[in-house]
Amino acid sequence: MIRVLLAEDQAMVREALATLLGLEDDIEVAVQAPNGAGLVELAREHAVDVALLDIEMPGRGGIEAAGDLTASGLGVKVVILTTFGRPGYLRRAMEAGASAFLVKDAPAAQLADAVRKVLAGERVIDPALAAEALAGGANPLTARERDVLRAAADGAATNADIAQLLHLSQGTVRNYLSLAIQKTGARNRAEAARAARDKGWL
């Protein structure tokens, strides 16, 4: 029996996924979570084989949680599920140690098959998304540029606010924002944050 940890913030979607997976003879949803926080402890406690993670959850998202699980050494395989087929998300998920990346409108049988395949050591990636990711190239933003853009996008209105939040000088924040605006081809910080989000770079 393949034991699955299912993390999804929308209760209705989570329950539907659990029900669908529960119909499979060889898959059992051992534990469910509403976000990506504390998943290493849950995975250890419930001895799960595969973690099925939504990419966008409040607090700790699927990509961060995938990194936590990979670093834990528990050997849990990670399947990322997303509504948003953004190439940048795919790259970040793979870098975090995910073995599979599927869009939520994939058939239920494909999801169950992905769970089996990752446990057998295979990678499963939506083909259209893989092609887009290769065509789109790597994320040009550095980790710090992403931090600054996220802060700008999340409502930290001034450079001083962002500087205080990230423990940087205002001049450094200004430089990071300028570079991020350049790299995204945007006219201002709001446009840069929007463009980076749309590409899955944040």
N, C-alpha and C positions, 0 to 999 in steps of 0.2 A: 504494500500500500504506500503510495506517495503522499507524504504529509505536507500540506501547503499552508503557508502564512499569507493571508490576504489583507492588504492595507489599501483602503479607499475611503475618502472622506464623505462621499455621498452614500448614506445608509441604504437607500433603495437599490443603487447600482451594486453596492457591496453584497447585499443579500441576494440579488439576482445572479451575480457571478458565483457566489457560494452554492446556490441551488443548482446552477448549470454544471459546475464542476463536481458536485455531489452525485450527479447522475452517472458519472463515470465509475466503472467497477474498481478501478485501480487508483483512484484519487480521493483523498479525504481533506477537507478544509479543517485543519486542526485548530486554528486560531484566527480571529479577525481583529483588525485595528482601524481606528478612524483617521490615523495620520502616521507619519514616519518616525515618530519619537519612540524610543525604547524598544525598537524591533529586535535588537541583538538579544536582549533579555528574554523577549517572547520566543524568539527562535530557539534559544538554548533551552528554555523551560519546556517547550512543547516538542522538542526534537524534530524540527521541520526540515524537509529536504529542499523545498523550493519556496521562494518568496515572490508573490505576485503583487507588484507595487504600482499604484497610480502615480503619474509623474508630478501632478500638481496637487499638493495637499497643504493645508494650513500648518504653520510651524515648521515641520521638517518634510520636505518633498521626497519623491521617489528616488531622484538621483543621489541626494545626500544620504538617504537611507541605504541605497545600494552600496555606496562607499563604506558606510558603517558595517554592513553585513560582510562585505568582501574583506575588510580589515580585521574582522573578528576572528578569522581562522576557523569558523564553524563549518565551512564547506557548503554553505547554503547557496544554491543557484538562484539567480535573480532574473525575473521576467518583468520588464517595464511595460505598462499599459498606458496609453495616452489617447486623448481625444484629438490632440494637436500633433499632426504629422510634420513636425519641424525638423529639418536636417540637423540643426545645431543641437537639439535635444538628443538625437540619436548618437552623435559623436560623444557628447558629455556622458550619456548613459553607459556607453561602451568603455569609456575611460574610467568610469566608476566601478567597472567590473560586472555590469549586466551581461547576461548571456542571450537574452532575447528582448526584442523591442517590437511591440505590436500596437496597431491602432484599435480602439475599442469597438469599431464597427466590423471587426473581423468575425467570421462565424465561430460559434462556440466550440465546434469540433477542432478548429485551428488552434484555439487557446489550449485545449486539453492536450493536443498533439505537441504544442510548444513546451508544455510542462514536462511531458515525457522525454522530449528530445534534449532539453537542457540538462536533465538529470543524467542522460546518457553521454553528456559531454559535448553536445552539438550547440551551434549558435543558430538562432532563428531571428531573422530580420525581415520586416516587410520589404519586398523587393523594390517597390516604387520609391520608398523612402530611402533605401540604400543608394539607389541611383541618384536621387536628389542630393544626398549628403556628399557623395563623391564629386558631383558637379559643382556643389557650393563651396568646396574647399574648407580649410580649417577655420576655427573661430579666431579672428584677428585680435580680439581683445585680451589683454592680460588679466590676471586675477584681480589686481587692484583697480583696473579700469572698470571691470564688471561690478566690483563693490561700490565704486563711486556712482556709476550709472544706476545701479539698483537703488541706492540711497536717494538719488535725484528723482527717480521714478516713483519712489514710495512716499513722496511728499516733503522731503527735507528741502525747503524752498531756497535757502541761500547756501553759498559756499561755506559760510561760517557754520551753519547747521550740520552740513555734511562733514566738515573738518572735525567738529566736536564729536559727532557720532562715530567716526572712523579713527579718531585719534591721529589726525594728520594736520599739517599746516594748510591754511587757506590757499597758499601759492601752489602747493602740491595738488590739492583738489582741482584747482583751476587748470593745471597742466594735464592731469588725468582726463578731465572733462573735454578739454580741447583735443586731445589725442583720440578719445572715443568718438567725438563728433566727426573728426576727420575720417576715421576708419569706417564709420557707418555711412559716410556720405550725406550726413544730415546737416540741417542749418542751425539747430540749437539742441540743448540737452534733452528736452522733451521728445523731440523727433528722434534723437539718437537712442534714447531708452526704448521708444516704441519700435524702432527698426531692429534693435538688438533682441527685443522680446519676440518679435515676429519671426526672426530667424532662429530662435531657440538658443541664443548666445548667453542669455542671462539666467 
